Amino acid sequence: MNKPNLTDCTLGFSNKIATLTFNRDDVRNALTGTAITDDIANTIEWINRQSDVAVLVLTANGSAFSSGGNIKDMATRSGDFAGDVSELEERYRRGIQRIPLAIQSCEVPVIAAINGPAIGAGFDICNMCDLRIASNKAKFGETFVNLGIIPGDGGAWFMQRLIGYQKAAELTFTGRVITAVEAKELGLVLDVVEPEKLIARTMQLAEEIASKPTASLRLTKRLMKMAQRTELPDFLDVCAVMQGMCHNNPEHLDAVNTLLEKLAK
């Protein structure tokens, strides 16, 4: 298994779990001016080719999960924020917008282990994942309006699907930063733990998921995403075909026999 070549992230793999760690604490794991975007996209492309990967965990080294865009570059209209409207449009499309498309295409469940503040696009990455576990040091903010910009990475699409339009609108229109506890109350995160317990709690969840038959897990992930955009009759047709695939997969018979052995004891 040849892992992808990464620049600003590290990638670990054990027990069918891939862990991608943002590794640019010097800029609070900013997504602009670094190679983190490329590393995310390349890792997910790699995962989708590896049938033995069952779960992807996204986390970060340092004090922050991700500060989003580099504000210093915004102030000087340099780097990713230089140019006229057409240049910026192209840069967003070929740059940070690759993240939501990559995460949305990931064939395995994605868990965010949020070690610290997740602001702007950093917050949006969390909301792109399937599940979120947060340290009590984490904070969240859809802060684009505070800077006179919009969620150019698609954040306005993701959050309202998690917590409904009205609450998402309040957080987006005010740019208010919330604690991990409030994020859990809103349903944005599944659990909040002490910082030293974050990875252990995340891996506990990841290992439980990874213990399931991998082929059916990937198909179930596809169905969960498809259900958001498909009419019920069409969805049921797809379910019937995928169920036929599962019944003919050796993993299914292995799982059934394992359960029968447990019941016989």
C-alpha contacts under 8 A as a table, 3 or more apart, distances in Angstrom:
res1	aa1	res2	aa2	distance
3	K	11	L	7.87
3	K	46	W	7.32
4	P	42	N	6.62
4	P	43	T	6.34
4	P	46	W	6.67
6	L	9	C	5.99
6	L	10	T	6.80
6	L	11	L	7.94
6	L	39	D	5.48
6	L	42	N	7.95
7	T	10	T	7.94
7	T	35	A	6.10
7	T	36	I	7.54
7	T	39	D	6.80
8	D	22	F	6.48
8	D	23	N	5.43
8	D	24	R	6.21
8	D	34	T	6.89
8	D	35	A	5.54
8	D	36	I	5.56
8	D	39	D	7.00
9	C	20	L	6.55
9	C	21	T	5.31
9	C	22	F	4.54
9	C	23	N	4.91
9	C	24	R	7.64
9	C	36	I	6.41
9	C	39	D	6.41
10	T	19	T	7.99
10	T	20	L	5.76
10	T	21	T	5.20
10	T	22	F	6.80
10	T	23	N	6.84
11	L	18	A	6.86
11	L	19	T	5.58
11	L	20	L	4.64
11	L	21	T	6.45
12	G	18	A	5.64
12	G	19	T	5.02
12	G	20	L	6.60
13	F	16	K	6.78
13	F	17	I	5.57
13	F	18	A	4.42
13	F	19	T	6.25
14	S	17	I	5.35
14	S	18	A	6.68
15	N	207	E	7.56
15	N	210	A	7.58
16	K	52	D	5.99
16	K	53	V	4.67
16	K	54	A	5.28
16	K	55	V	6.72
16	K	210	A	6.21
17	I	53	V	6.05
17	I	54	A	5.98
17	I	55	V	4.90
17	I	56	L	5.96
17	I	57	V	7.33
17	I	206	A	6.99
17	I	207	E	7.42
17	I	210	A	6.86
18	A	53	V	6.79
18	A	54	A	7.95
18	A	55	V	6.22
18	A	56	L	4.85
18	A	57	V	6.20
19	T	56	L	5.83
19	T	57	V	4.64
19	T	58	L	6.06
19	T	59	T	7.49
20	L	40	I	7.78
20	L	43	T	7.83
20	L	56	L	7.38
20	L	57	V	6.14
20	L	58	L	5.08
20	L	59	T	6.39
20	L	60	A	7.98
21	T	58	L	6.03
21	T	59	T	4.86
21	T	60	A	4.68
21	T	61	N	6.56
22	F	29	N	6.27
22	F	36	I	6.77
22	F	58	L	7.85
22	F	59	T	6.33
22	F	60	A	4.36
22	F	61	N	6.07
22	F	65	F	7.72
23	N	29	N	6.63
23	N	60	A	6.27
23	N	61	N	5.45
23	N	62	G	7.69
24	R	27	V	5.86
24	R	28	R	6.24
24	R	29	N	4.60
24	R	30	A	7.36
24	R	34	T	7.85
24	R	61	N	7.42
24	R	62	G	7.89
25	D	28	R	4.43
25	D	29	N	5.25
25	D	61	N	6.38
25	D	62	G	5.03
25	D	63	S	7.04
25	D	64	A	7.25
26	D	29	N	7.23
27	V	30	A	5.68
27	V	70	N	7.74
28	R	62	G	7.28
28	R	63	S	7.09
28	R	64	A	5.52
28	R	65	F	7.30
28	R	66	S	5.80
28	R	67	S	5.70
29	N	36	I	7.85
29	N	60	A	7.54
29	N	64	A	6.89
29	N	65	F	6.61
29	N	66	S	4.68
29	N	67	S	6.23
29	N	68	G	7.53
30	A	33	G	7.23
30	A	34	T	6.83
30	A	36	I	7.93
30	A	66	S	5.56
30	A	67	S	5.15
30	A	68	G	4.95
30	A	69	G	5.59
30	A	70	N	5.82
30	A	122	G	7.83
31	L	34	T	5.97
31	L	35	A	7.47
31	L	36	I	5.85
31	L	37	T	6.21
31	L	66	S	7.30
31	L	67	S	7.61
31	L	68	G	5.36
31	L	69	G	5.64
31	L	70	N	7.32
31	L	96	I	7.27
31	L	121	A	7.62
31	L	122	G	7.69
32	T	35	A	7.77
32	T	36	I	8.00
32	T	37	T	7.88
32	T	68	G	7.30
32	T	69	G	5.26
32	T	70	N	5.80
32	T	80	D	6.36
32	T	96	I	7.52
33	G	70	N	7.00
33	G	79	G	6.55
33	G	80	D	6.72
34	T	37	T	7.48
35	A	38	D	5.29
35	A	39	D	6.15
36	I	39	D	4.93
36	I	40	I	6.13
37	T	40	I	5.28
37	T	41	A	6.32
37	T	95	G	7.02
37	T	96	I	6.17
37	T	98	R	7.14
37	T	99	I	6.18
38	D	41	A	5.20
38	D	42	N	5.96
39	D	42	N	5.16
39	D	43	T	5.95
40	I	43	T	5.22
40	I	44	I	6.27
40	I	99	I	6.81
40	I	102	A	7.52
41	A	44	I	5.37
41	A	45	E	6.18
41	A	98	R	6.75
41	A	99	I	6.35
41	A	102	A	5.46
41	A	103	I	7.80
42	N	45	E	5.10
42	N	46	W	6.18
43	T	46	W	5.03
43	T	47	I	6.15
44	I	47	I	4.87
44	I	48	N	6.14
44	I	102	A	6.45
44	I	103	I	7.15
44	I	106	C	5.91
45	E	48	N	5.34
45	E	49	R	6.76
45	E	102	A	7.63
45	E	106	C	7.78
46	W	49	R	5.33
46	W	50	Q	6.57
47	I	50	Q	5.09
47	I	51	S	7.77
47	I	53	V	6.39
47	I	106	C	7.58
47	I	107	E	7.76
48	N	51	S	7.32
48	N	106	C	6.54
48	N	107	E	5.90
48	N	108	V	7.90
50	Q	53	V	5.83
51	S	54	A	7.84
51	S	214	T	7.66
51	S	215	A	7.78
52	D	214	T	7.13
53	V	56	L	7.83
53	V	108	V	7.52
53	V	214	T	7.70
54	A	108	V	5.63
54	A	109	P	7.25
54	A	209	I	7.61
54	A	210	A	5.19
54	A	214	T	5.77
54	A	217	L	7.45
54	A	218	R	7.56
55	V	108	V	5.37
55	V	109	P	5.22
55	V	110	V	6.09
55	V	111	I	7.64
55	V	206	A	6.34
55	V	209	I	7.28
55	V	210	A	6.11
56	L	108	V	6.72
56	L	109	P	6.29
56	L	110	V	4.75
56	L	111	I	6.26
57	V	110	V	5.77
57	V	111	I	4.76
57	V	112	A	5.78
57	V	113	A	6.86
57	V	206	A	7.68
58	L	110	V	7.28
58	L	111	I	6.18
58	L	112	A	4.77
58	L	113	A	6.04
59	T	65	F	6.68
59	T	112	A	6.02
59	T	113	A	4.93
59	T	114	I	5.98
59	T	115	N	6.98
60	A	64	A	7.18
60	A	65	F	5.21
60	A	66	S	7.67
60	A	113	A	7.92
60	A	114	I	7.40
60	A	115	N	6.69
61	N	64	A	7.48
61	N	65	F	7.41
61	N	115	N	7.94
62	G	65	F	7.59
63	S	115	N	7.20
63	S	116	G	5.67
63	S	117	P	7.61
64	A	67	S	6.87
64	A	115	N	6.45
64	A	116	G	4.22
64	A	117	P	4.87
64	A	118	A	6.71
64	A	138	A	7.75
65	F	114	I	5.76
65	F	115	N	5.62
65	F	116	G	4.99
65	F	117	P	5.60
65	F	118	A	5.31
65	F	122	G	6.90
65	F	138	A	7.89
66	S	116	G	7.88
66	S	117	P	6.61
66	S	118	A	5.04
66	S	119	I	6.42
66	S	121	A	7.74
66	S	122	G	4.58
66	S	123	F	7.60
67	S	70	N	7.47
67	S	117	P	7.05
67	S	118	A	5.89
67	S	119	I	4.93
67	S	120	G	6.70
67	S	121	A	7.31
67	S	122	G	5.61
68	G	118	A	7.46
68	G	119	I	5.77
68	G	120	G	5.14
68	G	121	A	4.34
68	G	122	G	4.55
68	G	123	F	7.64
69	G	120	G	7.31
69	G	121	A	6.75
70	N	73	D	5.54
70	N	74	M	6.57
71	I	74	M	4.85
71	I	75	A	6.23
72	K	75	A	5.13
72	K	76	T	6.51
73	D	76	T	5.23
73	D	77	R	5.76
73	D	78	S	5.06
73	D	79	G	6.10
73	D	80	D	7.44
73	D	81	F	6.57
74	M	77	R	4.98
74	M	78	S	6.62
74	M	81	F	5.77
75	A	78	S	7.86
77	R	81	F	5.11
77	R	82	A	4.70
77	R	83	G	7.61
78	S	81	F	5.28
78	S	82	A	4.51
79	G	82	A	5.71
80	D	88	L	7.57
80	D	91	R	6.82
81	F	88	L	6.61
82	A	87	E	7.84
82	A	88	L	7.01
83	G	86	S	7.85
83	G	87	E	5.43
83	G	88	L	6.06
84	D	87	E	5.32
84	D	88	L	6.18
85	V	88	L	5.26
85	V	89	E	6.06
86	S	89	E	5.06
86	S	90	E	6.24
87	E	90	E	5.25
87	E	91	R	6.17
88	L	91	R	4.93
88	L	92	Y	6.07
89	E	92	Y	5.29
89	E	93	R	6.22
90	E	93	R	5.10
90	E	94	R	6.06
91	R	94	R	5.19
91	R	95	G	5.47
91	R	96	I	7.99
92	Y	95	G	4.87
92	Y	96	I	5.55
92	Y	97	Q	5.81
92	Y	152	G	7.28
92	Y	153	D	7.63
93	R	96	I	6.88
93	R	97	Q	5.26
93	R	98	R	6.96
94	R	97	Q	6.66
94	R	98	R	6.48
95	G	98	R	5.84
96	I	99	I	5.70
96	I	153	D	6.11
97	Q	100	P	5.91
97	Q	101	L	6.76
97	Q	152	G	7.56
97	Q	153	D	5.07
97	Q	154	G	7.32
98	R	101	L	5.26
98	R	102	A	5.93
99	I	102	A	5.11
99	I	103	I	6.10
99	I	125	I	7.67
99	I	153	D	7.75
100	P	103	I	5.22
100	P	104	Q	5.83
100	P	125	I	7.39
100	P	128	M	6.53
100	P	153	D	7.03
100	P	154	G	7.10
101	L	104	Q	5.18
101	L	105	S	6.13
102	A	105	S	5.12
102	A	106	C	6.26
103	I	106	C	5.11
103	I	110	V	7.83
103	I	128	M	6.55
103	I	129	C	6.95
104	Q	128	M	7.06
106	C	109	P	7.46
106	C	110	V	7.68
107	E	218	R	5.58
107	E	219	L	7.97
107	E	221	K	6.61
107	E	222	R	6.84
108	V	217	L	7.24
108	V	218	R	5.41
108	V	221	K	6.44
109	P	129	C	7.81
109	P	130	D	6.07
109	P	131	L	7.89
109	P	218	R	7.80
109	P	221	K	6.59
110	V	129	C	5.20
110	V	130	D	5.28
110	V	131	L	6.52
111	I	129	C	5.89
111	I	130	D	5.99
111	I	131	L	4.72
111	I	132	R	5.59
111	I	133	I	7.48
111	I	202	T	7.57
111	I	206	A	7.54
112	A	126	C	5.90
112	A	129	C	6.30
112	A	131	L	6.30
112	A	132	R	4.72
112	A	133	I	6.19
112	A	134	A	7.95
113	A	132	R	6.21
113	A	133	I	5.07
113	A	134	A	5.90
113	A	135	S	7.81
113	A	198	L	6.74
113	A	199	I	6.87
113	A	202	T	6.30
114	I	117	P	7.73
114	I	118	A	7.49
114	I	126	C	7.76
114	I	132	R	7.25
114	I	133	I	6.17
114	I	134	A	4.60
114	I	135	S	6.06
114	I	138	A	6.45
114	I	198	L	7.89
115	N	134	A	6.30
115	N	135	S	5.19
115	N	137	K	6.84
115	N	138	A	5.93
115	N	195	P	6.75
115	N	198	L	7.18
116	G	134	A	7.87
116	G	135	S	6.64
116	G	136	N	7.99
116	G	137	K	5.30
116	G	138	A	3.86
116	G	139	K	6.45
117	P	137	K	7.19
117	P	138	A	4.56
117	P	139	K	4.36
117	P	140	F	6.02
118	A	121	A	7.76
118	A	122	G	4.61
118	A	123	F	4.53
118	A	126	C	7.71
118	A	138	A	6.87
118	A	139	K	5.97
118	A	140	F	5.06
118	A	141	G	6.83
119	I	122	G	4.88
119	I	123	F	4.88
119	I	124	D	7.92
119	I	139	K	7.50
119	I	140	F	5.53
119	I	141	G	4.86
119	I	142	E	6.42
119	I	143	T	6.81
120	G	123	F	5.32
120	G	124	D	6.48
120	G	141	G	5.93
120	G	142	E	4.90
120	G	143	T	5.28
120	G	144	F	6.06
120	G	151	P	7.44
121	A	124	D	4.76
121	A	125	I	6.19
121	A	142	E	7.75
121	A	151	P	7.27
121	A	153	D	6.62
121	A	155	G	7.21
122	G	125	I	5.29
122	G	126	C	6.76
123	F	126	C	5.26
123	F	127	N	6.57
123	F	140	F	5.84
123	F	141	G	6.34
123	F	142	E	6.64
124	D	127	N	5.00
124	D	128	M	6.25
124	D	142	E	7.63
124	D	153	D	7.65
124	D	154	G	7.75
124	D	155	G	5.09
124	D	158	F	7.35
124	D	159	M	7.56
125	I	128	M	5.04
125	I	129	C	6.73
126	C	129	C	5.50
126	C	132	R	6.72
127	N	130	D	7.65
127	N	132	R	7.94
127	N	155	G	7.82
127	N	158	F	6.11
127	N	159	M	6.12
127	N	162	L	7.69
127	N	188	L	7.35
128	M	158	F	6.34
129	C	132	R	7.02
131	L	189	V	7.14
131	L	190	L	6.73
132	R	188	L	7.37
132	R	189	V	4.82
132	R	190	L	5.59
132	R	191	D	7.30
133	I	189	V	5.81
133	I	190	L	5.67
133	I	191	D	5.08
133	I	192	V	6.12
133	I	193	V	7.78
133	I	198	L	7.26
133	I	201	R	7.79
133	I	202	T	6.43
134	A	137	K	7.90
134	A	138	A	6.21
134	A	180	A	6.47
134	A	189	V	6.70
134	A	190	L	7.93
134	A	191	D	6.27
134	A	192	V	4.84
134	A	193	V	6.41
134	A	198	L	6.89
135	S	138	A	5.40
135	S	180	A	7.18
135	S	192	V	5.54
135	S	193	V	5.07
135	S	194	E	5.58
135	S	195	P	4.92
135	S	198	L	5.88
136	N	179	T	7.72
136	N	180	A	5.66
136	N	181	V	7.18
136	N	192	V	5.81
136	N	193	V	5.80
136	N	194	E	5.77
136	N	195	P	6.59
137	K	179	T	7.98
137	K	180	A	7.20
137	K	194	E	7.95
137	K	195	P	6.96
138	A	179	T	6.62
138	A	180	A	5.51
139	K	177	V	6.64
139	K	178	I	5.69
139	K	179	T	4.72
139	K	180	A	5.60
140	F	177	V	5.43
140	F	178	I	5.27
140	F	179	T	6.44
140	F	180	A	7.18
140	F	183	A	7.54
141	G	171	L	7.48
141	G	175	G	6.27
141	G	176	R	5.92
141	G	177	V	4.23
141	G	178	I	6.31
142	E	145	V	7.95
142	E	151	P	7.85
142	E	171	L	6.32
142	E	172	T	5.35
142	E	175	G	5.31
142	E	176	R	7.01
142	E	177	V	7.27
143	T	146	N	5.48
143	T	147	L	7.23
143	T	172	T	6.92
143	T	174	T	7.74
143	T	175	G	4.10
143	T	176	R	6.73
143	T	177	V	7.44
144	F	147	L	5.44
144	F	148	G	6.53
144	F	149	I	5.22
144	F	150	I	5.30
144	F	151	P	5.97
144	F	172	T	7.69
144	F	175	G	6.66
145	V	148	G	4.86
145	V	149	I	5.37
145	V	150	I	6.08
145	V	172	T	7.25
145	V	173	F	6.64
145	V	174	T	7.27
145	V	175	G	6.01
146	N	149	I	7.58
146	N	174	T	7.71
146	N	175	G	5.90
149	I	152	G	7.98
151	P	154	G	5.83
151	P	155	G	5.31
151	P	156	A	6.30
152	G	155	G	7.20
154	G	157	W	5.51
154	G	158	F	6.98
155	G	158	F	5.32
155	G	159	M	6.39
156	A	159	M	6.07
156	A	160	Q	6.80
156	A	168	A	8.00
156	A	172	T	7.75
157	W	160	Q	6.43
157	W	161	R	7.03
158	F	161	R	5.46
158	F	162	L	6.79
159	M	162	L	5.17
159	M	163	I	6.38
159	M	164	G	7.59
159	M	168	A	5.97
160	Q	163	I	5.35
160	Q	164	G	4.53
160	Q	165	Y	4.74
160	Q	166	Q	7.82
160	Q	167	K	7.60
160	Q	168	A	5.10
160	Q	169	A	7.62
161	R	164	G	5.75
161	R	165	Y	7.48
162	L	187	G	7.25
162	L	188	L	6.73
163	I	167	K	6.55
163	I	168	A	6.46
163	I	186	L	6.60
163	I	187	G	6.44
163	I	188	L	7.01
164	G	167	K	6.16
164	G	168	A	6.24
165	Y	168	A	5.19
165	Y	169	A	5.82
166	Q	169	A	5.05
166	Q	170	E	6.31
167	K	170	E	5.05
167	K	171	L	6.37
168	A	171	L	5.27
168	A	172	T	6.01
169	A	172	T	5.03
169	A	173	F	5.72
170	E	173	F	5.36
170	E	174	T	5.98
171	L	174	T	5.51
171	L	175	G	5.63
171	L	176	R	5.67
171	L	177	V	7.92
172	T	175	G	5.30
172	T	176	R	7.56
178	I	182	E	6.18
178	I	183	A	6.67
179	T	182	E	5.32
179	T	183	A	6.24
180	A	183	A	4.89
180	A	184	K	6.23
180	A	189	V	7.67
180	A	192	V	6.57
181	V	184	K	5.17
181	V	185	E	6.35
181	V	192	V	6.78
182	E	185	E	4.91
182	E	186	L	6.20
183	A	186	L	5.14
183	A	187	G	6.29
183	A	188	L	5.08
183	A	189	V	5.85
184	K	187	G	5.00
184	K	188	L	5.57
184	K	189	V	4.72
184	K	190	L	6.18
184	K	191	D	6.49
184	K	192	V	7.13
185	E	188	L	7.59
186	L	189	V	7.86
187	G	190	L	6.76
189	V	192	V	7.45
193	V	197	K	6.16
193	V	198	L	6.01
193	V	201	R	7.84
194	E	197	K	5.36
194	E	198	L	6.47
195	P	198	L	5.32
196	E	199	I	7.45
197	K	200	A	5.35
197	K	201	R	6.00
198	L	201	R	5.32
198	L	202	T	6.11
199	I	202	T	4.99
199	I	203	M	5.91
200	A	203	M	5.15
200	A	204	Q	6.07
201	R	204	Q	5.09
201	R	205	L	6.54
202	T	205	L	5.30
202	T	206	A	6.11
203	M	206	A	4.72
203	M	207	E	5.75
204	Q	207	E	5.31
204	Q	208	E	6.30
205	L	208	E	5.20
205	L	209	I	6.37
206	A	209	I	5.21
206	A	210	A	5.95
207	E	210	A	4.86
207	E	211	S	6.01
208	E	211	S	5.36
208	E	212	K	7.35
209	I	212	K	5.79
210	A	213	P	7.73
210	A	214	T	7.18
211	S	214	T	7.99
212	K	217	L	6.77
213	P	216	S	5.81
213	P	217	L	6.18
213	P	251	E	5.98
213	P	252	H	7.45
213	P	255	A	7.50
214	T	217	L	4.96
214	T	218	R	6.24
215	A	218	R	5.31
215	A	219	L	6.36
215	A	246	C	7.68
215	A	251	E	7.65
216	S	219	L	4.98
216	S	220	T	5.95
216	S	246	C	6.31
217	L	220	T	5.07
217	L	221	K	6.25
218	R	221	K	5.10
218	R	222	R	6.40
219	L	222	R	5.05
219	L	223	L	6.25
219	L	242	M	7.13
220	T	223	L	4.98
220	T	224	M	6.13
221	K	224	M	5.14
221	K	225	K	6.41
222	R	225	K	5.32
222	R	226	M	6.02
223	L	226	M	4.89
223	L	227	A	5.91
223	L	239	C	7.53
224	M	227	A	5.33
224	M	228	Q	7.12
225	K	228	Q	5.67
225	K	229	R	7.59
226	M	229	R	5.62
226	M	230	T	6.00
226	M	235	F	7.57
227	A	230	T	5.37
227	A	231	E	7.70
227	A	232	L	7.93
227	A	235	F	6.69
230	T	234	D	6.60
230	T	235	F	5.88
231	E	234	D	5.59
231	E	235	F	6.03
232	L	235	F	4.88
232	L	236	L	6.04
233	P	236	L	5.24
233	P	237	D	6.44
234	D	237	D	5.16
234	D	238	V	6.53
235	F	238	V	5.21
235	F	239	C	6.23
236	L	239	C	4.87
236	L	240	A	6.18
237	D	240	A	5.23
237	D	241	V	6.58
238	V	241	V	5.23
238	V	242	M	6.18
239	C	242	M	5.13
239	C	243	Q	5.92
240	A	243	Q	5.15
240	A	244	G	6.31
241	V	244	G	5.14
241	V	245	M	6.47
242	M	245	M	4.93
242	M	246	C	6.30
243	Q	246	C	4.97
243	Q	247	H	6.20
244	G	247	H	5.21
244	G	248	N	6.43
245	M	248	N	5.32
245	M	249	N	6.37
246	C	249	N	5.08
246	C	251	E	7.98
246	C	252	H	6.36
247	H	252	H	6.07
247	H	253	L	7.73
248	N	252	H	7.44
249	N	252	H	5.67
249	N	253	L	7.41
250	P	253	L	5.42
250	P	254	D	6.29
251	E	254	D	5.09
251	E	255	A	6.10
252	H	255	A	5.17
252	H	256	V	6.21
253	L	256	V	5.04
253	L	257	N	6.08
254	D	257	N	5.25
254	D	258	T	6.13
255	A	258	T	5.09
255	A	259	L	6.28
256	V	259	L	5.19
256	V	260	L	6.25
257	N	260	L	5.01
257	N	261	E	6.15
258	T	261	E	5.17
258	T	262	K	6.39
259	L	262	K	5.10
259	L	263	L	6.23
260	L	263	L	5.05
260	L	264	A	6.15
261	E	264	A	5.13
261	E	265	K	6.63
262	K	265	K	5.49
